Amino acid sequence: MRYPQGHKGRKGVAVMTAILFLFTSCSLGRQGTLDPGGLPGEGSFVVSVPRPADGRDVAFTMSTLVNNSTTDEITFTSIDLVGGNGLELVDVFTVDDDHQIPVGMPVPPQADDGNGDPASGLDPVANWETRTPLIHSVVPPEQQLRLVIVLQPTSSDDCLSVRGYSITYREHGRSYAVTSNAGMVVFNGDSDDGQCDDVEDEILNNPIAK
């Protein structure tokens, strides 16, 4: 994960399985309470992962969908990528805190991937089976779900990227929209040797939502 200059963080491949962001949500009309992470005013970030060598899709465990309402549940209408370059959205779903998906996991997962630890609850194959499509997900009041975005590289180029994403959802019987400055980068090779620094800097320094 990489942050803008001056923001404490660590560059390179994201090795954490999920991140909790406690920001204030913005919406259209009456204030909605969904917090997807990476909101305007709270700083951008970029998650960089290696391209699966066998051509599978790749999972980005981006953030936690937090419902800050004390009374209303949240349901979801759609999600759209913003500023995509060589990456196509093929699936988006949620999992609960007990069934997290490793960042950068090839999709669909295989038993011999070696990127999970069943003893710690990170069993990729088993956890994958618990997923719920985003549009069928419900976040109860003061609860949260983990957002997992599955992308397919559509180019052999290095440093494929997405600048962020927008989510539409329903709460209080009304529709809202929120945009996250959460960038995604897929690089060629097993490790990030700095070849995507320019792409990451461009995303960090030019947030899509301000």
N, C-alpha and C positions, 0 to 999 in steps of 0.2 A: 504494500500500500504506500502511496506517495501523497504528500500534502504540499500546499504552496510553500514557497520559500518563507522561512520565519515561523512556520507552523510545525510544532514538534511532531515527528513521525519517522517512519522507517521506509526507505526506498526499497523497491524490489518486489519479489513475488510475495503475495499475501499468503501467510501460513496459518492465520487464524481461521476458525470455521465460521465465525459470525461476530458482528460488532453491534453494540447497543448504542444508539444515538438518541439523546434526550434533548431534542430541539423543539422549537415552537412551529407548528404547522401553519401554512397559509393556504387559502382557498379562494374560490369565487363566491361572491355574495356573503352570506352569514359565515362566520368563522367555523371551519371544520377542525377536527382535532387530530387527524391522521398525521403521524410523523414517520416518513419513510427514510430519514437520514439524508444528509447532504443538502439541507435546505438553504435558500438564499440568506446571506448574512451570517451563516455559521461556517463557511469555508467549504471549498471543494476538496475532493479526494479522488485518487485513481487506484484501481485494483488491477494489477498486471499478472497474467498467468501464461504459462507456455502452451503452445498449440499441441493438442494431442497428436502423437506421432502416427497413430493408426487412422487418422481422419475422422474420429468421432467428434461430436459436438462437445462444448465445454460449459460447465456450470459456474456461474458467478453467484456466490452467496454474498449479496450486496449489503444488506442491513436488516434491521428489525422494524417491522411494521407495528408501531405503537399506537394504540387507541387511548388517547388521553381523556376521553369522555368518561364521566362517572355514571352516565345513564343510558347511552345509546350504543348499539353495536355498529360495526362498520362492515359493509359489503363492497365488492369491487366490480367495476364495469369494464375497464380496459387498461392496458399499459402500452405505451408507444416509446420506442427508442428515439433519441434526439441526436442528430449529428453522427449517424453511423457511417463508417468507412470500412467496407469489406467484411462486415459482420451482420448476420441476419438473425432476427428473433425467431426461434422455433418453439419455445415453450417457456412458460412462467408459472411458478407454483409456490406454495408455502409448505413449511414443515414447522412442527412445534419445537420447543427448546430441547426436548429429549431425543429428537431425531434429526440432528443437524447434518448438513451436507458439506463435505470438505470443499474449500475454495479451490477452483481449478479442476474439479473432478471431471474426467471424461464421462460423457453420457451417450448411451446408457452405461452404468458402471458394471464392471466385471469382478468376479471374486478374486482374481489375481492382480488387480490394479495396485495393491499395496499402498493406497493413500488413505487408509482408515485404520482405526484401532478398535475392534469390537469390544475389548475390555473397558474402554472409556465411553462406549456408546456411539462411537463413530464407525459404524459398520455401513459402508456405502450402499451395498446391495440391499440390506434390510431397511435402511432409512429411506432409500429411494422409493420403496414400495409404500411408504406412508404418506407420500406427497399428495397434496390437494391442489387442483388447478386454481389459479388466482381468482377467477370469476366465480368459483364455488366456495371460496374461503370466507369465513366470518370471524371477525375479531371482536370478542365481547368487550364490554366496558372495562377499562383499566387493565387490559391484557395485551399480549403481543404475539406475533407470528414471525417466522424467519422468511424473508423473501429470497427466492432462488430464480435467477434468470439464466436460461439456457440459450447459448448463441452458437451459430454455425458459421465458421469462416467460409467466405465465398471467393477468396482470392489467395494466391500463394505468396503474396507480398508479406513483408515483415511489418510488425507494428500496426496491426489492424485495430480499429478503435471505435468507441461509442462515447459521446460527450456527456450523456445523461439519459434520463427517462422521465416520462410524465405518466401519472396514474390518475384515473378518474374513479370516484367511489361515491357511495351513498351513506349519508348519516343524517339524523334528524328528519328523515323523510325527504331530503334534498340531495342534489348532485353537487359534487365539488371536484376540483382538479388541483393537483400539486405536482411540482416539477423538482426533481432531485439533481443536484450537481455531482452525481456519482459517476465518474468516468470508468471505462473498462478498456483494457488493452490486451491483445493477444500477440505474443512475440514468438518468433521461430527459435528453436533450440531448447535446451534444458534449463537454461538460467538467463536472467536478465543481466547482460553485461554492459548496460548503458546505451544499447543501440536505439532504444525508444525514448530517450530523454527528451528529445525535441517534441515528440508527439505528446508525452505526458505534460511537459511544461505548457504547451499550447492549451491543453484542456484545463489545467489548473489556473492559468492566468486569464482565461476568457470563459468564465462560467456562463452557462446558457440561461440560468435564472438568477436575477439580481434583486 
